[in-house]
Amino acid sequence: MRKHGKKFRAAQEKIEAGRKYTLEEGVAKVKEVAFAKFDETVELTMWLGVDPRKADQLVRGTVVLPHGLGRSKTVLVIAQGDKLKEAEEAGADFFGGEEMVDRIKGGWLDFDAVIATPDMMRSVGQLGKVLGPRGLMPNPKTGTVTPDVRTAVMETKAGKVEYRVDKTGVIHVPVGKVSFDPDKIQENARVLIDAVVKAKPTTAKGKYVKKVNLAATMSPGVLLDEAAYVK
């Protein structure tokens, strides 16, 4: 069983056991108890009443957080022709065609997101074993396989994040940094929660949002009142 340090235990004592906080209270509490010397990431975790083993209950999508995540993502675009100029104008950090595929095969991974045009997926598909485990494989469902390179790059730079239920029915997504103003963390969290709630599968039975937790990287979590997000 994992043992926590004095700072963690001291922070935990400031959180009322069993209490479910409002989002506003939860954000304030997370900022209060954060103790790391670096600017911790604030992550929202949602336990959902779905069975991820069933294809029609795999909750997945993307959402643009209005206040981003505190840093701009390094974006790679794999395309050809006029789409490369479009990528450059939109602010992509790296862009190219087959040569980018070859660089990745050679071990290059200095990027946070990959966007590809549909005509390049025959080549990009060869990178599944490299990009897949890192969550970087382009996918039409997340808007990263698209002919609209300009929009995809701009949204990713602006703070687009992906949410996807894991095999235990849980979603983990960052919603900001401890240094953010409380209002910005709250708004990012609300946008994410609303997106997940709207993505409820029609085949899901029983309670959809079972539990919601907000926590900074090194700090104990704060339970939120999940009833507030179920219409």
C-alpha positions, 0 to 999 in steps of 0.5 A: 500500500502506498504511503504518502508524505507529510505534505500530502497528509497535511493537505488531505486533512484540509479536505472534508472526508466524504464531502462533495464540493461544488465546482467553485468550492472544489477548485478553491480547495484544490488551489489551497491544498496544492503544495508542489514547488512546480506549477501542478496540472489540475486534472478532472476525473469522471467515473461513468456508468458505461461498459467500454467493452461494448463499442456503442458505449465507448465515450470519446471525443474532443473539446476546446478548453476556452482557457487552454492548458497553460502551454501551446502544443507542438503540432505536427501536420502530415500532408502534401501539396497546398495543405502544407502551406495551410499548415504553416499559415495556421501555426503548425510547428512541423509539417511535411509528407513521407519524410515526416513518416520516415523521421518518426520511424527513426525515433523522432517524437518531438511533438504533442499532437499529429494531424494528417490529411486523409490522403496521407493515412496509408503512410501514417497508418504504418506508425500505429505501433509508435503513435498509438500507445502514446495517444498520438495516432490521428483519428477522424473521430478526434478531428485529427484526420481531416482535410481542414488542416487550418481549423485542426491546427488552430483548435489544437493550439487553442487548447483542444483536448481529447477525452476517452473512457478507459477500460474501467469506465473512467475519463482523466483529462487536464483542465488547467494549471494550479496557477490559473485564476479559479474562474478559468479552471472552472470554465474549462472544467464545465466545458469538459463536463458538459461535453462528456454528459452530452456524449452519453451513449443511448445504450448506457443504463442506470446512473451515467455520471457516478463520481467526479474528482478534481486534483492537482498532480501531487495533491489529494483529490477533491470530490465534486457533487456529480448530481449537479451534472446530471439532468 
